[in-house]
Structure formats: structure tokens, C-alpha cells
């Protein structure tokens, strides 16, 4: 398996692998262009996002600045709006359905590490690196995620869900619920 295949499979991988670094640098170049681009140049913005993401639906709008690790592991459905200063760490797939509303400063993480430092830090030839593995994140259709929320690796969020601002989503959420808090909990059905 390549390091990229290990990463997407959820196995420990070397994030400094040349193929992964090339993907990372490509994403950084595209993000630099996107984040500096005049917002009135919508067709140019669309071209950059199409090149950056694995799949981008029609009518997707992403406010700058926007940040991600690779971009190519992100799928965003039709009509989804991502507000300013969002961070999608797409070391595994991040799938967002159609008609989503992602508020400012939302963070979606797919990478995780062992809790114990002795298991997390690997020293080879007098250099240290850290052990990383990943879990995909899936967000359904018509989901509204409030500002400053954090979505943890491996979380699945159902359709028609509203997540209150400042939530830390550590577990799956079913369809048609209002949820918020730290940790995020279902408050009621919608």
C-alpha cells in the first residue's frame, strides 16, 4: 500500500511521504490563489474549487479565506454555502451533502493520533515524527452547522440536522435533530 492508500484506509501513515507532500503543496497553491482572488470573479473561483476538490456540486459558494489539507478528499453537494475561515482537514474523505450551511470558523477534522505520547511520537535516525491515522466525516443534506463548531474524525451527521454554534461534535447525529453543546448532544427532534 502507498502512504496515500494507508491514509485513506485509516491505517497509520507517513504524512511526509513525497506523494502526500505534492498533494499538500498543490492544495496550498490553489488556496493561495483562491483566498487572494477578487470575490467578483466567480467563474475563476469556481475553476479553482473544481481543481481543488474531488467533487463540487453546482451552486457551491465558499467564502475566503478557506483552508484544507489536500482538497482532493472533499466532496460538496449542490447549493452548499461555506462561510469564512473554515478549516477542513481532509486527510480522509469529507462528504457534505446538498444545501448545507457551514458557518464561520467551523473545523472538520479527519486526522487523529494515539493519546499516549510514547505511542504517538516515533523517533527514527535522530528525527521524530508522529503517528497519524484517519477516519472519514460524512455530513448529510440540508445541514446547518453553527459558527465555531468542531466536527471530530469518524463522525456521521444525518440529513436535516441543525448544530448550535460552538458545538464539539464527537459522536454521530441522526436525521432531523437539533443538537448542540460540548460535547454535542441531541436536544430535540425537528
Buried (B, 14 or more C-beta within 10 A) or exposed (E): EEBBEBBBEBEBBBBEBEEBEEBBEBBBEBBEBBBEBEEEEEEEBBBBBEBBBBEBBEEBBBBBBBBBBBBBBBBBBBBBBBBEBBBBBBBBBBBBBBBBBBBBBBBBBBBBBBEEEEEEEEEEEEEEEEBBBBBBBBBBBBBBBBBBBBBBBBBBBBBBBBBBBBBBBBEEBBBBBBBBBEEBBBEEEE
